[in-house]
């Protein structure tokens, strides 16, 4: 079976769509592709660590709509009720004291 690649027009795709597409491809990847992606991303983060961290930080700072804020709060509440939340005391207890 021959692997087919589809050209993605990144100019019209939004950032979230690109991330979703990459997540899908990672789920479909074989070991070879996973090794290539790991090497690529590690090399990029080694080369541009501040840029990568700043980009992630700036994404987190983008303004939210009221609907997004409410959805985020509801999702957090669902996670707490499902026992998926971690207590701050557990986190602090796991951090080694220097």
Backbone as a chain_set.jsonl record, in Angstrom:
{"seq": "XXXXXXXXXXXXXXXXXXXXXXXXXXXXXXXXXXXXXXXXXXXXXXXXXXXXXXXXXXXXXXXXXXXXXXXXXXXXXXXXXXXXXXXXXXXXXXXXXX", "coords": {"N": [[0.84, -1.188, 0.0], [0.627, 2.127, -0.902], [1.665, 5.128, 0.58], [-0.169, 8.083, 0.698], [0.2, 11.528, 0.273], [-1.176, 14.586, 1.172], [-1.433, 17.836, 0.026], [-1.367, 20.61, 2.103], [-2.967, 23.649, 2.456], [-1.624, 25.99, 4.125], [-1.993, 28.684, 4.343], [-4.686, 29.284, 4.422], [-5.58, 27.876, 6.527], [-6.437, 27.922, 9.914], [-4.607, 28.383, 12.963], [-5.459, 26.559, 14.993], [-6.682, 24.616, 13.418], [-4.499, 23.64, 12.013], [-3.022, 22.52, 14.106], [-4.832, 20.535, 14.89], [-4.824, 18.942, 12.584], [-2.153, 18.09, 12.621], [-2.14, 16.629, 15.026], [-3.831, 14.529, 14.277], [-2.291, 13.328, 12.231], [-0.089, 12.502, 13.75], [-1.294, 10.582, 15.374], [-1.786, 8.687, 13.417], [0.702, 7.942, 12.644], [3.576, 5.876, 11.908], [6.334, 4.162, 13.572], [8.701, 5.141, 12.414], [8.011, 7.686, 11.366], [7.269, 8.933, 13.742], [9.732, 9.047, 15.062], [11.106, 10.775, 13.341], [9.527, 13.114, 13.563], [9.865, 13.628, 16.286], [12.648, 14.121, 16.412], [12.769, 16.373, 14.754], [11.121, 18.276, 16.115], [12.465, 18.447, 18.593], [14.958, 19.408, 17.782], [14.174, 21.883, 16.779], [13.152, 23.147, 19.108], [15.49, 23.147, 20.621], [17.013, 24.883, 19.113], [15.496, 27.24, 19.07], [14.537, 28.033, 21.803], [13.494, 30.169, 23.454], [11.777, 31.472, 21.695], [9.881, 29.489, 21.195], [8.772, 29.094, 23.74], [7.819, 31.662, 24.274], [5.936, 31.963, 22.223], [4.032, 29.984, 22.932], [3.26, 31.048, 25.364], [2.2, 33.535, 24.584], [0.022, 32.66, 23.076], [-1.583, 31.661, 25.086], [-2.345, 33.978, 26.255], [-4.159, 35.239, 24.673], [-7.149, 37.122, 24.086], [-10.282, 35.973, 25.412], [-13.537, 35.036, 24.378], [-16.739, 35.599, 25.924], [-18.218, 33.28, 25.759], [-16.206, 31.347, 25.364], [-14.874, 31.536, 27.809], [-16.875, 30.701, 29.603], [-17.26, 28.074, 28.661], [-14.742, 27.01, 29.187], [-14.715, 27.153, 31.986], [-16.857, 25.423, 32.568], [-15.846, 23.021, 31.534], [-13.669, 22.669, 33.232], [-15.038, 22.284, 35.62], [-16.37, 19.883, 35.023], [-14.148, 18.183, 34.821], [-13.194, 18.248, 37.44], [-15.345, 17.067, 38.821], [-15.208, 14.548, 37.667], [-13.007, 13.553, 38.807], [-10.585, 14.135, 37.692], [-8.993, 16.205, 38.299], [-6.094, 17.599, 39.88], [-5.015, 17.99, 43.129], [-3.599, 20.902, 44.592], [-1.935, 20.508, 46.776], [-1.012, 17.916, 46.348], [0.581, 18.317, 44.131], [2.505, 20.123, 45.116], [3.623, 18.48, 47.041], [4.935, 16.648, 45.483], [6.999, 18.014, 44.394], [10.434, 18.35, 44.577], [12.213, 19.57, 47.397], [14.566, 22.09, 47.4]], "CA": [[0.0, 0.0, 0.0], [1.43, 3.328, -1.022], [1.203, 6.25, 1.389], [-0.492, 9.264, -0.084], [0.338, 12.767, 1.005], [-2.057, 15.634, 0.667], [-0.903, 19.168, 0.229], [-2.208, 21.419, 2.988], [-2.824, 25.075, 2.229], [-1.503, 26.577, 5.46], [-2.388, 30.079, 4.325], [-6.1, 29.435, 4.735], [-5.892, 27.127, 7.742], [-6.2, 28.595, 11.17], [-3.645, 27.716, 13.839], [-6.097, 25.409, 15.643], [-6.893, 23.591, 12.394], [-3.194, 23.043, 11.735], [-2.719, 21.659, 15.257], [-5.722, 19.373, 14.807], [-4.315, 18.112, 11.492], [-0.916, 17.47, 13.096], [-2.514, 15.599, 16.005], [-4.349, 13.395, 13.521], [-1.167, 12.669, 11.572], [0.705, 11.835, 14.782], [-2.028, 9.369, 15.753], [-1.706, 7.741, 12.307], [2.112, 7.739, 12.295], [4.313, 4.682, 12.298], [7.49, 4.485, 14.411], [9.671, 5.956, 11.672], [7.557, 9.074, 11.334], [7.339, 9.454, 15.104], [11.135, 9.384, 15.334], [11.43, 11.971, 12.557], [8.839, 14.25, 14.182], [10.529, 13.901, 17.566], [13.938, 14.755, 16.123], [12.483, 17.697, 14.201], [10.634, 19.198, 17.146], [13.513, 18.657, 19.586], [15.951, 20.287, 17.173], [13.599, 23.231, 16.712], [13.105, 23.715, 20.452], [16.872, 23.401, 21.031], [17.485, 26.041, 18.353], [14.704, 28.44, 19.364], [13.764, 27.769, 23.016], [12.718, 31.32, 23.916], [10.714, 31.718, 20.727], [8.842, 28.485, 21.4], [8.09, 29.37, 25.006], [7.102, 32.92, 24.127], [4.781, 31.702, 21.374], [3.034, 29.272, 23.735], [2.782, 31.994, 26.375], [1.353, 34.519, 23.916], [-1.227, 31.993, 22.717], [-2.389, 31.547, 26.305], [-2.784, 35.316, 26.658], [-5.105, 35.847, 23.743], [-8.443, 37.382, 24.716], [-11.335, 34.966, 25.246], [-14.906, 35.52, 24.351], [-17.484, 35.169, 27.106], [-18.586, 31.884, 25.53], [-15.017, 30.535, 25.611], [-14.635, 31.549, 29.25], [-17.884, 29.847, 30.225], [-16.956, 26.693, 28.278], [-13.542, 26.612, 29.931], [-15.125, 26.935, 33.374], [-17.672, 24.206, 32.612], [-14.939, 21.893, 31.318], [-12.925, 22.504, 34.484], [-15.972, 21.704, 36.598], [-16.554, 18.467, 34.646], [-12.918, 17.471, 35.17], [-13.171, 18.114, 38.901], [-16.354, 16.076, 39.203], [-14.788, 13.236, 37.176], [-11.811, 13.165, 39.533], [-9.424, 14.336, 36.831], [-8.223, 17.345, 38.795], [-5.046, 17.277, 40.841], [-4.985, 18.942, 44.234], [-2.345, 21.65, 44.656], [-1.093, 19.888, 47.802], [-0.357, 16.774, 45.707], [1.622, 18.85, 43.254], [3.574, 20.656, 45.95], [4.265, 17.36, 47.69], [5.753, 15.929, 44.498], [8.122, 18.866, 43.984], [11.536, 18.217, 45.542], [12.643, 20.793, 48.075], [15.983, 22.302, 47.104]], "C": [[0.88, 1.245, 0.0], [0.812, 4.444, -0.192], [0.939, 7.438, 0.484], [-0.389, 10.487, 0.804], [-0.555, 13.805, 0.349], [-1.452, 16.974, 0.999], [-1.884, 19.965, 1.078], [-1.932, 22.882, 2.694], [-2.827, 25.769, 3.584], [-1.932, 28.04, 5.492], [-3.847, 30.269, 4.72], [-6.494, 28.684, 6.011], [-5.574, 27.97, 8.969], [-5.245, 27.762, 12.005], [-4.237, 26.47, 14.486], [-6.346, 24.274, 14.656], [-5.582, 22.875, 12.071], [-2.818, 22.09, 12.866], [-3.569, 20.391, 15.222], [-5.234, 18.402, 13.732], [-3.039, 17.387, 11.931], [-1.204, 16.38, 14.121], [-3.019, 14.343, 15.298], [-3.208, 12.616, 12.867], [-0.279, 11.933, 12.578], [0.024, 10.545, 15.221], [-1.906, 8.29, 14.676], [-0.269, 7.295, 12.02], [2.64, 6.375, 12.711], [5.543, 5.125, 13.097], [8.503, 5.373, 13.699], [9.273, 7.42, 11.667], [7.607, 9.691, 12.725], [8.763, 9.847, 15.469], [11.548, 10.648, 14.584], [10.792, 13.205, 13.195], [9.477, 14.634, 15.506], [11.845, 14.622, 17.337], [13.74, 16.187, 15.623], [12.072, 18.677, 15.293], [11.69, 19.471, 18.208], [14.592, 19.589, 19.048], [15.438, 21.721, 17.112], [13.585, 23.886, 18.086], [14.509, 23.975, 21.002], [17.404, 24.667, 20.373], [16.797, 27.332, 18.789], [13.906, 28.288, 20.662], [12.925, 28.962, 23.481], [11.558, 31.615, 22.987], [9.558, 30.765, 20.955], [8.062, 28.769, 22.673], [7.263, 30.644, 24.909], [5.845, 32.731, 23.294], [3.673, 31.003, 22.153], [2.429, 30.206, 24.769], [1.832, 33.014, 25.743], [0.016, 33.911, 23.504], [-2.153, 31.906, 23.924], [-2.957, 32.895, 26.719], [-3.838, 35.925, 25.738], [-6.448, 36.068, 24.436], [-9.441, 36.272, 24.42], [-12.676, 35.662, 25.125], [-15.593, 35.039, 25.63], [-17.873, 33.694, 26.967], [-17.406, 30.948, 25.805], [-14.715, 30.436, 27.103], [-15.604, 30.626, 29.978], [-17.602, 28.382, 29.903], [-15.739, 26.173, 29.034], [-13.885, 26.319, 31.391], [-15.948, 25.66, 33.515], [-16.815, 22.96, 32.434], [-14.115, 21.624, 32.579], [-13.801, 21.857, 35.548], [-16.212, 20.223, 36.304], [-15.328, 17.639, 35.031], [-12.822, 17.249, 36.676], [-14.139, 17.036, 39.339], [-15.968, 14.668, 38.759], [-13.518, 12.748, 37.88], [-10.539, 13.339, 38.732], [-8.552, 15.499, 37.289], [-7.188, 16.868, 39.806], [-5.013, 18.381, 41.88], [-3.619, 19.62, 44.299], [-1.4, 21.054, 45.697], [-0.357, 18.675, 47.236], [0.809, 17.244, 44.84], [2.798, 19.349, 44.084], [4.322, 19.544, 46.666], [5.187, 16.585, 46.769], [6.979, 16.722, 44.064], [9.238, 18.735, 45.014], [11.934, 19.568, 46.124], [14.149, 20.927, 47.873], [16.658, 22.949, 48.279]], "O": [[1.78, 1.376, 0.83], [-0.395, 4.682, -0.246], [1.742, 7.754, -0.393], [-0.838, 10.476, 1.95], [-0.664, 13.877, -0.875], [-1.011, 17.212, 2.124], [-3.084, 19.99, 0.801], [-0.776, 23.305, 2.685], [-3.882, 26.095, 4.126], [-2.206, 28.577, 6.565], [-4.207, 31.298, 5.291], [-7.607, 28.841, 6.512], [-4.547, 28.646, 9.026], [-5.096, 26.563, 11.771], [-3.583, 25.428, 14.525], [-6.234, 23.102, 15.016], [-5.558, 21.659, 11.879], [-2.351, 20.979, 12.615], [-3.071, 19.299, 15.497], [-5.229, 17.189, 13.94], [-2.868, 16.202, 11.643], [-0.579, 15.32, 14.089], [-2.671, 13.226, 15.681], [-3.166, 11.388, 12.941], [0.227, 10.852, 12.279], [0.688, 9.528, 15.42], [-1.92, 7.101, 14.993], [-0.052, 6.371, 11.236], [2.219, 5.799, 13.715], [5.769, 6.322, 13.278], [9.097, 6.258, 14.314], [10.097, 8.295, 11.931], [7.955, 10.864, 12.865], [8.977, 10.871, 16.117], [12.259, 11.493, 15.128], [11.453, 14.232, 13.35], [9.617, 15.817, 15.817], [12.129, 15.624, 17.993], [14.462, 17.099, 16.027], [12.614, 19.778, 15.383], [11.808, 20.602, 18.682], [15.085, 20.458, 19.768], [16.187, 22.664, 17.367], [13.962, 25.05, 18.222], [14.704, 24.919, 21.767], [18.149, 25.431, 20.987], [17.428, 28.386, 18.868], [12.681, 28.405, 20.621], [11.768, 28.787, 23.863], [10.471, 31.971, 23.442], [8.396, 31.167, 20.916], [6.834, 28.693, 22.684], [6.137, 30.699, 25.405], [4.796, 33.284, 23.624], [2.506, 31.382, 22.05], [1.226, 30.162, 25.024], [0.78, 33.317, 26.305], [-1.015, 34.579, 23.576], [-3.368, 32.06, 23.794], [-3.944, 32.953, 27.453], [-4.347, 37.012, 26.009], [-6.837, 35.272, 25.291], [-9.452, 35.702, 23.328], [-12.905, 36.729, 25.695], [-15.075, 34.168, 26.33], [-17.857, 32.95, 27.947], [-17.578, 29.886, 26.405], [-14.342, 29.372, 27.597], [-15.206, 29.863, 30.859], [-17.695, 27.531, 30.788], [-15.718, 25.022, 29.469], [-13.397, 25.344, 31.962], [-15.763, 24.901, 34.466], [-17.032, 21.955, 33.11], [-13.894, 20.468, 32.943], [-13.349, 20.984, 36.289], [-16.252, 19.404, 37.222], [-15.465, 16.515, 35.515], [-12.414, 16.178, 37.126], [-13.786, 16.178, 40.149], [-16.355, 13.692, 39.403], [-13.016, 11.663, 37.586], [-9.513, 12.746, 39.065], [-7.488, 15.742, 36.719], [-7.383, 15.865, 40.493], [-4.988, 19.565, 41.544], [-2.595, 18.972, 44.083], [-0.183, 21.092, 45.514], [0.793, 18.425, 47.598], [1.879, 16.636, 44.827], [3.951, 19.035, 43.788], [5.53, 19.65, 46.878], [6.123, 15.932, 47.231], [7.891, 16.176, 43.443], [9.015, 18.981, 46.2], [11.98, 20.576, 45.419], [14.908, 19.995, 48.141], [17.859, 23.214, 48.233]]}, "num_chains": 1, "name": "protein.A"}
